[in-house]
Amino acid sequence: MSSNSILKDFGVHLKNIRVQKNITQEQLALLCDLDRTYISGIERGKRNLSLINLYKIAESLDIHPSELLAFKVTPTGC
């Protein structure tokens, strides 16, 4: 399992939660006091977020932080 696959799979998971809650990237960024491009980078698997930002995002989505971490990593070849 590579770091890239973890980041991409987390990003897809975050985006799915955000879309289910009918929140745009810009709205989420405002709620979290983060930049929209940062949220976009996370969802595209280009950013590795900090624990503090994970909590900000979870709080803004009105979910427990563990829900953000409850995603499956796509297996990759060795």
C-alpha positions as CSV (number, residue, x, y, z in Angstrom):
1,M,0.0,0.0,0.0
2,S,1.5,3.3,-1.1
3,S,1.1,6.7,0.5
4,N,-0.4,8.0,-2.7
5,S,-3.2,5.3,-2.6
6,I,-4.0,6.2,1.0
7,L,-4.3,9.9,0.2
8,K,-6.4,9.3,-2.9
9,D,-8.7,6.9,-1.1
10,F,-9.1,9.2,1.8
11,G,-9.8,12.0,-0.6
12,V,-12.6,10.1,-2.3
13,H,-14.1,9.1,1.0
14,L,-14.1,12.8,2.2
15,K,-15.6,13.9,-1.1
16,N,-18.4,11.3,-0.8
17,I,-19.2,12.4,2.7
18,R,-19.2,16.1,1.7
19,V,-21.4,15.4,-1.3
20,Q,-23.9,13.3,0.7
21,K,-24.2,16.3,3.1
22,N,-24.8,18.6,0.1
23,I,-21.9,20.9,0.9
24,T,-19.6,22.4,-1.7
25,Q,-15.8,22.6,-1.3
26,E,-16.1,26.3,-0.8
27,Q,-18.7,25.9,2.0
28,L,-16.7,23.3,3.7
29,A,-13.6,25.4,3.5
30,L,-15.4,28.4,5.1
31,L,-16.8,26.2,7.9
32,C,-13.3,24.8,8.6
33,D,-11.5,28.1,8.2
34,L,-9.4,26.5,5.5
35,D,-8.6,27.4,1.9
36,R,-10.8,25.9,-0.8
37,T,-7.8,24.8,-2.7
38,Y,-6.6,22.9,0.4
39,I,-9.9,21.0,0.5
40,S,-9.6,20.3,-3.2
41,G,-6.0,19.1,-2.8
42,I,-7.1,16.7,0.0
43,E,-10.0,15.3,-2.1
44,R,-7.6,14.8,-5.1
45,G,-5.1,13.0,-2.9
46,K,-2.5,15.7,-3.3
47,R,-2.5,16.9,0.3
48,N,-1.7,15.1,3.6
49,L,-3.8,16.8,6.2
50,S,-2.8,17.3,9.8
51,L,-4.7,15.9,12.8
52,I,-5.9,19.4,13.7
53,N,-7.4,19.9,10.2
54,L,-9.0,16.4,10.3
55,Y,-10.8,17.5,13.5
56,K,-11.8,20.8,11.9
57,I,-13.2,19.0,8.9
58,A,-15.1,16.4,11.0
59,E,-16.6,19.1,13.2
60,S,-17.7,21.1,10.1
61,L,-19.3,18.0,8.6
62,D,-21.0,17.2,12.0
63,I,-19.4,13.8,12.2
64,H,-17.0,12.0,14.5
65,P,-13.4,12.1,13.3
66,S,-13.3,8.3,13.3
67,E,-15.9,8.4,10.4
68,L,-13.3,10.2,8.3
69,L,-10.8,7.5,9.0
70,A,-13.2,4.7,8.2
71,F,-12.2,4.2,4.6
72,K,-10.8,1.3,2.6
73,V,-7.4,1.6,0.9
74,T,-7.4,0.2,-2.6
75,P,-4.7,-2.5,-2.7
76,T,-1.8,-1.9,-5.1
77,G,0.7,-4.3,-6.5
78,C,4.1,-4.6,-4.9
